[in-house]
Amino acid sequence: MSEVLATDTQANIVITLTAANEIQRLLKENQLPDTAGVRVGVKGGGCSGFSYSLNFDHKPASGDVILEESGVRLFCDPKSMLYLNGTKLDYTDGLQGRGFQFINPNATSTCGCGESFSV
């Protein structure tokens, strides 16, 4: 199975400009190759049933959905995309902490920390 370059009608994860800038900074800081991107996904676990995953990956895996927005490449496996389609990835740097945040319209409930959700 080969990689899939998504179009707006197939899959959509929005990356805010703040998140894109932070991802680009981290890619450069870690001296990752041009083929690198951010792997987003969903795995079972967490206090609400599912938890988000966010990591750097050197290249997409076979079958990945690949999204490109604001100069950032996202890699997502098709099963995770079912849960993440329409999600906004943001980055906050405020008084309550800093980090990446998933704003997922598919989640019916989330835990207090925002790291897990249910559908």
Biopython code that builds the backbone (N, CA, C, O; Angstrom):
import numpy as np
from Bio.PDB.StructureBuilder import StructureBuilder

atoms = [
    (1, "MET", "N", (0.849, -1.181, 0.000)),
    (1, "MET", "CA", (0.000, 0.000, 0.000)),
    (1, "MET", "C", (0.894, 1.245, 0.000)),
    (1, "MET", "O", (1.883, 1.296, 0.732)),
    (2, "SER", "N", (0.565, 2.211, -0.788)),
    (2, "SER", "CA", (1.403, 3.400, -0.888)),
    (2, "SER", "C", (0.797, 4.546, -0.091)),
    (2, "SER", "O", (-0.336, 4.470, 0.383)),
    (3, "GLU", "N", (1.578, 5.603, 0.041)),
    (3, "GLU", "CA", (1.102, 6.778, 0.779)),
    (3, "GLU", "C", (0.022, 7.500, -0.006)),
    (3, "GLU", "O", (-0.068, 7.382, -1.228)),
    (4, "VAL", "N", (-0.786, 8.242, 0.713)),
    (4, "VAL", "CA", (-1.896, 8.972, 0.104)),
    (4, "VAL", "C", (-1.712, 10.448, 0.400)),
    (4, "VAL", "O", (-1.630, 10.839, 1.565)),
    (5, "LEU", "N", (-1.646, 11.271, -0.628)),
    (5, "LEU", "CA", (-1.601, 12.714, -0.440)),
    (5, "LEU", "C", (-3.039, 13.192, -0.399)),
    (5, "LEU", "O", (-3.755, 13.128, -1.399)),
    (6, "ALA", "N", (-3.453, 13.667, 0.756)),
    (6, "ALA", "CA", (-4.860, 14.016, 0.965)),
    (6, "ALA", "C", (-5.226, 15.306, 0.256)),
    (6, "ALA", "O", (-4.404, 16.205, 0.078)),
    (7, "THR", "N", (-6.479, 15.365, -0.139)),
    (7, "THR", "CA", (-7.054, 16.608, -0.630)),
    (7, "THR", "C", (-8.071, 17.067, 0.396)),
    (7, "THR", "O", (-8.413, 16.307, 1.303)),
    (8, "ASP", "N", (-8.553, 18.270, 0.277)),
    (8, "ASP", "CA", (-9.508, 18.808, 1.243)),
    (8, "ASP", "C", (-10.769, 17.955, 1.361)),
    (8, "ASP", "O", (-11.393, 17.930, 2.422)),
    (9, "THR", "N", (-11.156, 17.260, 0.297)),
    (9, "THR", "CA", (-12.377, 16.464, 0.350)),
    (9, "THR", "C", (-12.151, 15.122, 1.038)),
    (9, "THR", "O", (-13.111, 14.511, 1.508)),
    (10, "GLN", "N", (-10.915, 14.651, 1.111)),
    (10, "GLN", "CA", (-10.619, 13.369, 1.722)),
    (10, "GLN", "C", (-10.406, 13.485, 3.227)),
    (10, "GLN", "O", (-11.031, 12.757, 3.998)),
    (11, "ALA", "N", (-9.557, 14.364, 3.637)),
    (11, "ALA", "CA", (-9.175, 14.462, 5.037)),
    (11, "ALA", "C", (-8.716, 15.878, 5.329)),
    (11, "ALA", "O", (-8.220, 16.581, 4.449)),
    (12, "ASN", "N", (-8.889, 16.282, 6.576)),
    (12, "ASN", "CA", (-8.512, 17.636, 6.920)),
    (12, "ASN", "C", (-8.120, 17.722, 8.390)),
    (12, "ASN", "O", (-8.901, 17.382, 9.279)),
    (13, "ILE", "N", (-6.920, 18.175, 8.623)),
    (13, "ILE", "CA", (-6.465, 18.569, 9.950)),
    (13, "ILE", "C", (-5.876, 19.960, 9.766)),
    (13, "ILE", "O", (-4.972, 20.150, 8.953)),
    (14, "VAL", "N", (-6.373, 20.910, 10.500)),
    (14, "VAL", "CA", (-5.920, 22.291, 10.381)),
    (14, "VAL", "C", (-4.782, 22.523, 11.368)),
    (14, "VAL", "O", (-4.860, 22.111, 12.525)),
    (15, "ILE", "N", (-3.736, 23.179, 10.911)),
    (15, "ILE", "CA", (-2.615, 23.547, 11.770)),
    (15, "ILE", "C", (-2.626, 25.058, 11.901)),
    (15, "ILE", "O", (-2.557, 25.769, 10.898)),
    (16, "THR", "N", (-2.712, 25.557, 13.126)),
    (16, "THR", "CA", (-2.690, 27.008, 13.298)),
    (16, "THR", "C", (-1.292, 27.519, 12.964)),
    (16, "THR", "O", (-0.323, 26.760, 12.981)),
    (17, "LEU", "N", (-1.198, 28.795, 12.664)),
    (17, "LEU", "CA", (0.086, 29.397, 12.343)),
    (17, "LEU", "C", (1.043, 29.279, 13.534)),
    (17, "LEU", "O", (2.237, 29.051, 13.343)),
    (18, "THR", "N", (0.538, 29.429, 14.742)),
    (18, "THR", "CA", (1.365, 29.300, 15.951)),
    (18, "THR", "C", (1.946, 27.895, 16.048)),
    (18, "THR", "O", (3.129, 27.732, 16.348)),
    (19, "ALA", "N", (1.115, 26.873, 15.794)),
    (19, "ALA", "CA", (1.591, 25.479, 15.841)),
    (19, "ALA", "C", (2.592, 25.218, 14.719)),
    (19, "ALA", "O", (3.611, 24.563, 14.938)),
    (20, "ALA", "N", (2.309, 25.725, 13.523)),
    (20, "ALA", "CA", (3.216, 25.523, 12.391)),
    (20, "ALA", "C", (4.578, 26.145, 12.668)),
    (20, "ALA", "O", (5.607, 25.536, 12.374)),
    (21, "ASN", "N", (4.598, 27.345, 13.227)),
    (21, "ASN", "CA", (5.868, 28.006, 13.548)),
    (21, "ASN", "C", (6.666, 27.204, 14.571)),
    (21, "ASN", "O", (7.884, 27.078, 14.449)),
    (22, "GLU", "N", (5.986, 26.662, 15.575)),
    (22, "GLU", "CA", (6.674, 25.875, 16.602)),
    (22, "GLU", "C", (7.192, 24.560, 16.018)),
    (22, "GLU", "O", (8.302, 24.136, 16.341)),
    (23, "ILE", "N", (6.408, 23.922, 15.173)),
    (23, "ILE", "CA", (6.857, 22.682, 14.533)),
    (23, "ILE", "C", (8.078, 22.948, 13.661)),
    (23, "ILE", "O", (9.047, 22.190, 13.706)),
    (24, "GLN", "N", (8.042, 24.018, 12.867)),
    (24, "GLN", "CA", (9.187, 24.352, 12.016)),
    (24, "GLN", "C", (10.425, 24.651, 12.854)),
    (24, "GLN", "O", (11.537, 24.270, 12.486)),
    (25, "ARG", "N", (10.231, 25.331, 13.979)),
    (25, "ARG", "CA", (11.361, 25.621, 14.872)),
    (25, "ARG", "C", (11.972, 24.324, 15.409)),
    (25, "ARG", "O", (13.193, 24.172, 15.442)),
    (26, "LEU", "N", (11.116, 23.396, 15.828)),
    (26, "LEU", "CA", (11.592, 22.130, 16.387)),
    (26, "LEU", "C", (12.245, 21.245, 15.328)),
    (26, "LEU", "O", (13.233, 20.568, 15.612)),
    (27, "LEU", "N", (11.702, 21.246, 14.116)),
    (27, "LEU", "CA", (12.321, 20.484, 13.034)),
    (27, "LEU", "C", (13.739, 20.982, 12.773)),
    (27, "LEU", "O", (14.670, 20.193, 12.613)),
    (28, "LYS", "N", (13.885, 22.297, 12.735)),
    (28, "LYS", "CA", (15.198, 22.894, 12.481)),
    (28, "LYS", "C", (16.148, 22.635, 13.657)),
    (28, "LYS", "O", (17.308, 22.271, 13.462)),
    (29, "GLU", "N", (15.642, 22.826, 14.869)),
    (29, "GLU", "CA", (16.450, 22.619, 16.075)),
    (29, "GLU", "C", (16.968, 21.186, 16.161)),
    (29, "GLU", "O", (18.095, 20.960, 16.601)),
    (30, "ASN", "N", (16.163, 20.231, 15.750)),
    (30, "ASN", "CA", (16.551, 18.822, 15.801)),
    (30, "ASN", "C", (17.225, 18.342, 14.519)),
    (30, "ASN", "O", (17.519, 17.156, 14.373)),
    (31, "GLN", "N", (17.467, 19.262, 13.594)),
    (31, "GLN", "CA", (18.159, 18.998, 12.337)),
    (31, "GLN", "C", (17.571, 17.800, 11.595)),
    (31, "GLN", "O", (18.298, 16.916, 11.141)),
    (32, "LEU", "N", (16.245, 17.787, 11.480)),
    (32, "LEU", "CA", (15.567, 16.703, 10.790)),
    (32, "LEU", "C", (15.582, 16.955, 9.284)),
    (32, "LEU", "O", (15.590, 18.109, 8.855)),
    (33, "PRO", "N", (15.586, 15.904, 8.482)),
    (33, "PRO", "CA", (15.668, 16.064, 7.021)),
    (33, "PRO", "C", (14.394, 16.680, 6.437)),
    (33, "PRO", "O", (13.366, 16.769, 7.108)),
    (34, "ASP", "N", (14.487, 17.100, 5.179)),
    (34, "ASP", "CA", (13.347, 17.710, 4.489)),
    (34, "ASP", "C", (12.163, 16.754, 4.355)),
    (34, "ASP", "O", (11.022, 17.193, 4.210)),
    (35, "THR", "N", (12.431, 15.461, 4.401)),
    (35, "THR", "CA", (11.353, 14.472, 4.296)),
    (35, "THR", "C", (10.578, 14.326, 5.608)),
    (35, "THR", "O", (9.526, 13.687, 5.635)),
    (36, "ALA", "N", (11.084, 14.906, 6.684)),
    (36, "ALA", "CA", (10.473, 14.747, 8.005)),
    (36, "ALA", "C", (9.158, 15.499, 8.118)),
    (36, "ALA", "O", (8.884, 16.447, 7.382)),
    (37, "GLY", "N", (8.366, 15.043, 9.059)),
    (37, "GLY", "CA", (7.099, 15.687, 9.348)),
    (37, "GLY", "C", (6.633, 15.300, 10.734)),
    (37, "GLY", "O", (7.363, 14.676, 11.504)),
    (38, "VAL", "N", (5.426, 15.675, 11.034)),
    (38, "VAL", "CA", (4.839, 15.374, 12.337)),
    (38, "VAL", "C", (3.832, 14.244, 12.164)),
    (38, "VAL", "O", (2.917, 14.327, 11.346)),
    (39, "ARG", "N", (4.017, 13.199, 12.941)),
    (39, "ARG", "CA", (3.067, 12.081, 12.941)),
    (39, "ARG", "C", (2.030, 12.338, 14.021)),
    (39, "ARG", "O", (2.359, 12.450, 15.202)),
    (40, "VAL", "N", (0.770, 12.432, 13.601)),
    (40, "VAL", "CA", (-0.340, 12.578, 14.539)),
    (40, "VAL", "C", (-1.140, 11.288, 14.508)),
    (40, "VAL", "O", (-1.255, 10.632, 13.473)),
    (41, "GLY", "N", (-1.684, 10.941, 15.653)),
    (41, "GLY", "CA", (-2.450, 9.710, 15.706)),
    (41, "GLY", "C", (-3.298, 9.611, 16.950)),
    (41, "GLY", "O", (-3.307, 10.494, 17.808)),
    (42, "VAL", "N", (-4.005, 8.511, 17.015)),
    (42, "VAL", "CA", (-4.876, 8.203, 18.131)),
    (42, "VAL", "C", (-4.555, 6.786, 18.560)),
    (42, "VAL", "O", (-4.370, 5.903, 17.723)),
    (43, "LYS", "N", (-4.491, 6.569, 19.866)),
    (43, "LYS", "CA", (-4.285, 5.217, 20.375)),
    (43, "LYS", "C", (-5.241, 4.981, 21.540)),
    (43, "LYS", "O", (-5.675, 5.925, 22.200)),
    (44, "GLY", "N", (-5.556, 3.746, 21.778)),
    (44, "GLY", "CA", (-6.422, 3.402, 22.892)),
    (44, "GLY", "C", (-5.731, 3.692, 24.208)),
    (44, "GLY", "O", (-4.531, 3.454, 24.350)),
    (45, "GLY", "N", (-6.480, 4.204, 25.168)),
    (45, "GLY", "CA", (-5.914, 4.504, 26.477)),
    (45, "GLY", "C", (-6.294, 5.891, 26.937)),
    (45, "GLY", "O", (-7.054, 6.596, 26.273)),
    (46, "GLY", "N", (-5.765, 6.272, 28.065)),
    (46, "GLY", "CA", (-6.114, 7.563, 28.638)),
    (46, "GLY", "C", (-7.382, 7.432, 29.453)),
    (46, "GLY", "O", (-8.071, 6.415, 29.376)),
    (47, "CYS", "N", (-7.686, 8.423, 30.210)),
    (47, "CYS", "CA", (-8.831, 8.351, 31.119)),
    (47, "CYS", "C", (-10.172, 8.460, 30.405)),
    (47, "CYS", "O", (-11.207, 8.183, 31.012)),
    (48, "SER", "N", (-10.185, 8.856, 29.129)),
    (48, "SER", "CA", (-11.449, 8.982, 28.402)),
    (48, "SER", "C", (-11.612, 7.944, 27.292)),
    (48, "SER", "O", (-12.622, 7.961, 26.588)),
    (49, "GLY", "N", (-10.652, 7.049, 27.119)),
    (49, "GLY", "CA", (-10.785, 5.990, 26.117)),
    (49, "GLY", "C", (-9.754, 6.030, 25.002)),
    (49, "GLY", "O", (-9.223, 4.988, 24.617)),
    (50, "PHE", "N", (-9.464, 7.210, 24.478)),
    (50, "PHE", "CA", (-8.456, 7.377, 23.432)),
    (50, "PHE", "C", (-7.496, 8.482, 23.853)),
    (50, "PHE", "O", (-7.873, 9.405, 24.575)),
    (51, "SER", "N", (-6.254, 8.379, 23.395)),
    (51, "SER", "CA", (-5.314, 9.469, 23.648)),
    (51, "SER", "C", (-4.642, 9.861, 22.341)),
    (51, "SER", "O", (-4.512, 9.053, 21.421)),
    (52, "TYR", "N", (-4.222, 11.105, 22.279)),
    (52, "TYR", "CA", (-3.565, 11.645, 21.093)),
    (52, "TYR", "C", (-2.084, 11.301, 21.130)),
    (52, "TYR", "O", (-1.488, 11.185, 22.201)),
    (53, "SER", "N", (-1.498, 11.139, 19.946)),
    (53, "SER", "CA", (-0.049, 11.000, 19.860)),
    (53, "SER", "C", (0.473, 12.023, 18.858)),
    (53, "SER", "O", (-0.181, 12.336, 17.863)),
    (54, "LEU", "N", (1.650, 12.528, 19.142)),
    (54, "LEU", "CA", (2.271, 13.564, 18.327)),
    (54, "LEU", "C", (3.779, 13.374, 18.419)),
    (54, "LEU", "O", (4.370, 13.541, 19.486)),
    (55, "ASN", "N", (4.399, 13.022, 17.293)),
    (55, "ASN", "CA", (5.836, 12.753, 17.264)),
    (55, "ASN", "C", (6.410, 13.200, 15.927)),
    (55, "ASN", "O", (5.678, 13.394, 14.957)),
    (56, "PHE", "N", (7.716, 13.358, 15.889)),
    (56, "PHE", "CA", (8.384, 13.608, 14.619)),
    (56, "PHE", "C", (8.696, 12.272, 13.965)),
    (56, "PHE", "O", (8.987, 11.288, 14.645)),
    (57, "ASP", "N", (8.634, 12.248, 12.660)),
    (57, "ASP", "CA", (8.964, 11.052, 11.899)),
    (57, "ASP", "C", (9.782, 11.498, 10.697)),
    (57, "ASP", "O", (9.505, 12.542, 10.106)),
    (58, "HIS", "N", (10.794, 10.706, 10.330)),
    (58, "HIS", "CA", (11.670, 11.089, 9.226)),
    (58, "HIS", "C", (10.999, 11.019, 7.862)),
    (58, "HIS", "O", (11.366, 11.756, 6.947)),
    (59, "LYS", "N", (10.005, 10.126, 7.724)),
    (59, "LYS", "CA", (9.299, 10.007, 6.451)),
    (59, "LYS", "C", (7.967, 9.318, 6.708)),
    (59, "LYS", "O", (7.791, 8.678, 7.745)),
    (60, "PRO", "N", (7.021, 9.444, 5.770)),
    (60, "PRO", "CA", (5.725, 8.792, 5.956)),
    (60, "PRO", "C", (5.860, 7.273, 5.864)),
    (60, "PRO", "O", (6.768, 6.753, 5.216)),
    (61, "ALA", "N", (4.948, 6.584, 6.518)),
    (61, "ALA", "CA", (4.878, 5.128, 6.423)),
    (61, "ALA", "C", (3.957, 4.748, 5.271)),
    (61, "ALA", "O", (3.166, 5.568, 4.803)),
    (62, "SER", "N", (4.060, 3.544, 4.832)),
    (62, "SER", "CA", (3.199, 3.047, 3.774)),
    (62, "SER", "C", (1.740, 3.155, 4.207)),
    (62, "SER", "O", (1.370, 2.717, 5.296)),
    (63, "GLY", "N", (0.915, 3.745, 3.337)),
    (63, "GLY", "CA", (-0.497, 3.891, 3.630)),
    (63, "GLY", "C", (-0.880, 5.155, 4.365)),
    (63, "GLY", "O", (-2.069, 5.432, 4.523)),
    (64, "ASP", "N", (0.093, 5.935, 4.822)),
    (64, "ASP", "CA", (-0.208, 7.170, 5.553)),
    (64, "ASP", "C", (-0.979, 8.169, 4.705)),
    (64, "ASP", "O", (-0.793, 8.259, 3.492)),
    (65, "VAL", "N", (-1.841, 8.910, 5.369)),
    (65, "VAL", "CA", (-2.429, 10.102, 4.776)),
    (65, "VAL", "C", (-1.424, 11.217, 5.047)),
    (65, "VAL", "O", (-0.958, 11.374, 6.176)),
    (66, "ILE", "N", (-1.093, 11.981, 4.026)),
    (66, "ILE", "CA", (-0.114, 13.061, 4.170)),
    (66, "ILE", "C", (-0.815, 14.380, 3.905)),
    (66, "ILE", "O", (-1.399, 14.589, 2.841)),
    (67, "LEU", "N", (-0.750, 15.265, 4.887)),
    (67, "LEU", "CA", (-1.336, 16.594, 4.759)),
    (67, "LEU", "C", (-0.213, 17.610, 4.819)),
    (67, "LEU", "O", (0.726, 17.456, 5.600)),
    (68, "GLU", "N", (-0.303, 18.638, 4.006)),
    (68, "GLU", "CA", (0.680, 19.713, 4.036)),
    (68, "GLU", "C", (-0.056, 21.027, 4.217)),
    (68, "GLU", "O", (-0.953, 21.370, 3.446)),
    (69, "GLU", "N", (0.341, 21.754, 5.248)),
    (69, "GLU", "CA", (-0.292, 23.039, 5.530)),
    (69, "GLU", "C", (0.715, 23.939, 6.233)),
    (69, "GLU", "O", (1.448, 23.492, 7.115)),
    (70, "SER", "N", (0.747, 25.189, 5.844)),
    (70, "SER", "CA", (1.628, 26.198, 6.460)),
    (70, "SER", "C", (3.075, 25.733, 6.510)),
    (70, "SER", "O", (3.786, 26.013, 7.476)),
    (71, "GLY", "N", (3.517, 25.019, 5.469)),
    (71, "GLY", "CA", (4.901, 24.574, 5.403)),
    (71, "GLY", "C", (5.225, 23.384, 6.291)),
    (71, "GLY", "O", (6.398, 23.077, 6.507)),
    (72, "VAL", "N", (4.207, 22.710, 6.808)),
    (72, "VAL", "CA", (4.401, 21.566, 7.701)),
    (72, "VAL", "C", (3.744, 20.339, 7.082)),
    (72, "VAL", "O", (2.633, 20.419, 6.561)),
    (73, "ARG", "N", (4.433, 19.207, 7.142)),
    (73, "ARG", "CA", (3.868, 17.937, 6.678)),
    (73, "ARG", "C", (3.371, 17.151, 7.876)),
    (73, "ARG", "O", (4.081, 16.985, 8.868)),
    (74, "LEU", "N", (2.131, 16.666, 7.769)),
    (74, "LEU", "CA", (1.552, 15.793, 8.792)),
    (74, "LEU", "C", (1.404, 14.404, 8.204)),
    (74, "LEU", "O", (0.968, 14.250, 7.063)),
    (75, "PHE", "N", (1.767, 13.392, 8.981)),
    (75, "PHE", "CA", (1.571, 12.003, 8.604)),
    (75, "PHE", "C", (0.542, 11.416, 9.562)),
    (75, "PHE", "O", (0.640, 11.604, 10.775)),
    (76, "CYS", "N", (-0.440, 10.710, 9.023)),
    (76, "CYS", "CA", (-1.482, 10.122, 9.863)),
    (76, "CYS", "C", (-1.922, 8.798, 9.258)),
    (76, "CYS", "O", (-2.188, 8.716, 8.058)),
    (77, "ASP", "N", (-2.000, 7.760, 10.085)),
    (77, "ASP", "CA", (-2.494, 6.484, 9.581)),
    (77, "ASP", "C", (-4.001, 6.610, 9.337)),
    (77, "ASP", "O", (-4.669, 7.400, 10.004)),
    (78, "PRO", "N", (-4.538, 5.845, 8.393)),
    (78, "PRO", "CA", (-5.957, 5.984, 8.028)),
    (78, "PRO", "C", (-6.931, 5.760, 9.192)),
    (78, "PRO", "O", (-7.954, 6.441, 9.263)),
    (79, "LYS", "N", (-6.644, 4.832, 10.099)),
    (79, "LYS", "CA", (-7.556, 4.602, 11.221)),
    (79, "LYS", "C", (-7.612, 5.811, 12.142)),
    (79, "LYS", "O", (-8.691, 6.196, 12.594)),
    (80, "SER", "N", (-6.469, 6.410, 12.424)),
    (80, "SER", "CA", (-6.454, 7.612, 13.268)),
    (80, "SER", "C", (-7.173, 8.764, 12.595)),
    (80, "SER", "O", (-7.818, 9.572, 13.263)),
    (81, "MET", "N", (-7.065, 8.844, 11.256)),
    (81, "MET", "CA", (-7.715, 9.936, 10.528)),
    (81, "MET", "C", (-9.223, 9.902, 10.724)),
    (81, "MET", "O", (-9.871, 10.949, 10.696)),
    (82, "LEU", "N", (-9.796, 8.711, 10.921)),
    (82, "LEU", "CA", (-11.232, 8.618, 11.180)),
    (82, "LEU", "C", (-11.628, 9.425, 12.412)),
    (82, "LEU", "O", (-12.719, 9.993, 12.461)),
    (83, "TYR", "N", (-10.746, 9.475, 13.402)),
    (83, "TYR", "CA", (-11.015, 10.193, 14.649)),
    (83, "TYR", "C", (-10.531, 11.642, 14.626)),
    (83, "TYR", "O", (-11.019, 12.480, 15.384)),
    (84, "LEU", "N", (-9.568, 11.927, 13.750)),
    (84, "LEU", "CA", (-8.945, 13.258, 13.742)),
    (84, "LEU", "C", (-9.429, 14.170, 12.625)),
    (84, "LEU", "O", (-9.088, 15.353, 12.614)),
    (85, "ASN", "N", (-10.207, 13.659, 11.695)),
    (85, "ASN", "CA", (-10.669, 14.485, 10.580)),
    (85, "ASN", "C", (-11.432, 15.703, 11.111)),
    (85, "ASN", "O", (-12.377, 15.561, 11.886)),
    (86, "GLY", "N", (-11.016, 16.887, 10.692)),
    (86, "GLY", "CA", (-11.640, 18.129, 11.142)),
    (86, "GLY", "C", (-10.998, 18.733, 12.371)),
    (86, "GLY", "O", (-11.429, 19.786, 12.840)),
    (87, "THR", "N", (-9.972, 18.081, 12.903)),
    (87, "THR", "CA", (-9.301, 18.553, 14.116)),
    (87, "THR", "C", (-8.394, 19.742, 13.809)),
    (87, "THR", "O", (-7.836, 19.851, 12.718)),
    (88, "LYS", "N", (-8.259, 20.627, 14.793)),
    (88, "LYS", "CA", (-7.318, 21.745, 14.697)),
    (88, "LYS", "C", (-6.167, 21.465, 15.660)),
    (88, "LYS", "O", (-6.390, 21.162, 16.832)),
    (89, "LEU", "N", (-4.939, 21.567, 15.162)),
    (89, "LEU", "CA", (-3.746, 21.419, 15.992)),
    (89, "LEU", "C", (-3.224, 22.811, 16.296)),
    (89, "LEU", "O", (-2.878, 23.569, 15.389)),
    (90, "ASP", "N", (-3.170, 23.141, 17.576)),
    (90, "ASP", "CA", (-2.738, 24.467, 18.002)),
    (90, "ASP", "C", (-1.555, 24.328, 18.954)),
    (90, "ASP", "O", (-1.259, 23.239, 19.446)),
    (91, "TYR", "N", (-0.896, 25.430, 19.201)),
    (91, "TYR", "CA", (0.192, 25.482, 20.169)),
    (91, "TYR", "C", (-0.068, 26.654, 21.092)),
    (91, "TYR", "O", (-0.298, 27.775, 20.638)),
    (92, "THR", "N", (-0.031, 26.394, 22.385)),
    (92, "THR", "CA", (-0.242, 27.459, 23.359)),
    (92, "THR", "C", (1.013, 27.655, 24.192)),
    (92, "THR", "O", (1.756, 26.710, 24.459)),
    (93, "ASP", "N", (1.228, 28.867, 24.586)),
    (93, "ASP", "CA", (2.383, 29.230, 25.415)),
    (93, "ASP", "C", (1.910, 30.280, 26.409)),
    (93, "ASP", "O", (2.265, 31.456, 26.318)),
    (94, "GLY", "N", (1.097, 29.824, 27.364)),
    (94, "GLY", "CA", (0.486, 30.763, 28.299)),
    (94, "GLY", "C", (0.793, 30.424, 29.743)),
    (94, "GLY", "O", (1.663, 29.605, 30.038)),
    (95, "LEU", "N", (0.066, 31.068, 30.633)),
    (95, "LEU", "CA", (0.271, 30.891, 32.059)),
    (95, "LEU", "C", (-0.040, 29.482, 32.536)),
    (95, "LEU", "O", (0.552, 29.016, 33.510)),
    (96, "GLN", "N", (-0.956, 28.800, 31.867)),
    (96, "GLN", "CA", (-1.337, 27.458, 32.283)),
    (96, "GLN", "C", (-0.469, 26.385, 31.642)),
    (96, "GLN", "O", (-0.807, 25.203, 31.698)),
    (97, "GLY", "N", (0.617, 26.768, 31.049)),
    (97, "GLY", "CA", (1.538, 25.818, 30.441)),
    (97, "GLY", "C", (1.648, 26.028, 28.950)),
    (97, "GLY", "O", (0.915, 26.811, 28.346)),
    (98, "ARG", "N", (2.584, 25.307, 28.383)),
    (98, "ARG", "CA", (2.750, 25.411, 26.949)),
    (98, "ARG", "C", (2.790, 24.027, 26.341)),
    (98, "ARG", "O", (3.208, 23.062, 26.981)),
    (99, "GLY", "N", (2.351, 23.942, 25.107)),
    (99, "GLY", "CA", (2.353, 22.672, 24.414)),
    (99, "GLY", "C", (1.338, 22.651, 23.291)),
    (99, "GLY", "O", (0.596, 23.607, 23.068)),
    (100, "PHE", "N", (1.330, 21.531, 22.593)),
    (100, "PHE", "CA", (0.404, 21.361, 21.485)),
    (100, "PHE", "C", (-0.946, 20.916, 22.025)),
    (100, "PHE", "O", (-1.032, 20.195, 23.019)),
    (101, "GLN", "N", (-1.989, 21.359, 21.352)),
    (101, "GLN", "CA", (-3.354, 21.082, 21.784)),
    (101, "GLN", "C", (-4.166, 20.630, 20.580)),
    (101, "GLN", "O", (-4.126, 21.258, 19.522)),
    (102, "PHE", "N", (-4.907, 19.529, 20.751)),
    (102, "PHE", "CA", (-5.827, 19.039, 19.731)),
    (102, "PHE", "C", (-7.220, 19.575, 20.041)),
    (102, "PHE", "O", (-7.733, 19.371, 21.141)),
    (103, "ILE", "N", (-7.827, 20.252, 19.089)),
    (103, "ILE", "CA", (-9.207, 20.730, 19.221)),
    (103, "ILE", "C", (-10.012, 19.880, 18.242)),
    (103, "ILE", "O", (-10.034, 20.137, 17.038)),
    (104, "ASN", "N", (-10.676, 18.856, 18.795)),
    (104, "ASN", "CA", (-11.276, 17.808, 17.988)),
    (104, "ASN", "C", (-12.799, 17.877, 18.031)),
    (104, "ASN", "O", (-13.392, 17.618, 19.078)),
    (105, "PRO", "N", (-13.447, 18.220, 16.913)),
    (105, "PRO", "CA", (-14.908, 18.298, 16.891)),
    (105, "PRO", "C", (-15.578, 16.925, 16.972)),
    (105, "PRO", "O", (-16.783, 16.842, 17.208)),
    (106, "ASN", "N", (-14.817, 15.859, 16.780)),
    (106, "ASN", "CA", (-15.362, 14.503, 16.837)),
    (106, "ASN", "C", (-15.458, 13.971, 18.258)),
    (106, "ASN", "O", (-16.156, 12.987, 18.500)),
    (107, "ALA", "N", (-14.769, 14.604, 19.199)),
    (107, "ALA", "CA", (-14.757, 14.135, 20.582)),
    (107, "ALA", "C", (-16.069, 14.498, 21.267)),
    (107, "ALA", "O", (-16.492, 15.653, 21.244)),
    (108, "THR", "N", (-16.705, 13.507, 21.872)),
    (108, "THR", "CA", (-17.937, 13.775, 22.613)),
    (108, "THR", "C", (-17.637, 14.181, 24.043)),
    (108, "THR", "O", (-18.447, 14.846, 24.689)),
    (109, "SER", "N", (-16.466, 13.778, 24.541)),
    (109, "SER", "CA", (-16.020, 14.225, 25.863)),
    (109, "SER", "C", (-14.506, 14.146, 25.909)),
    (109, "SER", "O", (-13.888, 13.366, 25.184)),
    (110, "THR", "N", (-13.918, 14.962, 26.767)),
    (110, "THR", "CA", (-12.472, 14.965, 26.952)),
    (110, "THR", "C", (-12.162, 14.947, 28.439)),
    (110, "THR", "O", (-13.003, 15.291, 29.269)),
    (111, "CYS", "N", (-10.952, 14.545, 28.760)),
    (111, "CYS", "CA", (-10.547, 14.569, 30.159)),
    (111, "CYS", "C", (-10.124, 15.995, 30.523)),
    (111, "CYS", "O", (-10.018, 16.857, 29.651)),
    (112, "GLY", "N", (-9.889, 16.230, 31.785)),
    (112, "GLY", "CA", (-9.525, 17.567, 32.254)),
    (112, "GLY", "C", (-8.216, 18.078, 31.673)),
    (112, "GLY", "O", (-8.057, 19.282, 31.470)),
    (113, "CYS", "N", (-7.277, 17.179, 31.405)),
    (113, "CYS", "CA", (-5.983, 17.613, 30.889)),
    (113, "CYS", "C", (-5.993, 17.812, 29.373)),
    (113, "CYS", "O", (-5.072, 18.414, 28.822)),
    (114, "GLY", "N", (-7.030, 17.311, 28.696)),
    (114, "GLY", "CA", (-7.148, 17.487, 27.250)),
    (114, "GLY", "C", (-6.312, 16.511, 26.441)),
    (114, "GLY", "O", (-6.221, 16.649, 25.221)),
    (115, "GLU", "N", (-5.697, 15.527, 27.090)),
    (115, "GLU", "CA", (-4.856, 14.579, 26.372)),
    (115, "GLU", "C", (-5.583, 13.317, 25.954)),
    (115, "GLU", "O", (-5.037, 12.511, 25.201)),
    (116, "SER", "N", (-6.811, 13.130, 26.431)),
    (116, "SER", "CA", (-7.568, 11.964, 25.991)),
    (116, "SER", "C", (-9.010, 12.375, 25.736)),
    (116, "SER", "O", (-9.465, 13.425, 26.190)),
    (117, "PHE", "N", (-9.727, 11.516, 24.990)),
    (117, "PHE", "CA", (-11.089, 11.853, 24.578)),
    (117, "PHE", "C", (-11.870, 10.589, 24.314)),
    (117, "PHE", "O", (-11.308, 9.495, 24.266)),
    (118, "SER", "N", (-13.173, 10.745, 24.143)),
    (118, "SER", "CA", (-14.022, 9.633, 23.710)),
    (118, "SER", "C", (-14.903, 10.132, 22.579)),
    (118, "SER", "O", (-15.115, 11.335, 22.419)),
    (119, "VAL", "N", (-15.419, 9.178, 21.791)),
    (119, "VAL", "CA", (-16.295, 9.516, 20.667)),
    (119, "VAL", "C", (-17.628, 8.798, 20.810)),
    (119, "VAL", "O", (-18.506, 8.952, 19.961)),
]
sb = StructureBuilder()
sb.init_structure("model")
sb.init_model(0)
sb.init_chain("A")
sb.init_seg("    ")
for serial, (resi, resn, name, xyz) in enumerate(atoms, 1):
    if name == "N":
        sb.init_residue(resn, " ", resi, " ")
    sb.init_atom(name, np.array(xyz, "f"), 0.0, 1.0, " ", f" {name:<3s}", serial, name[0])
structure = sb.get_structure()
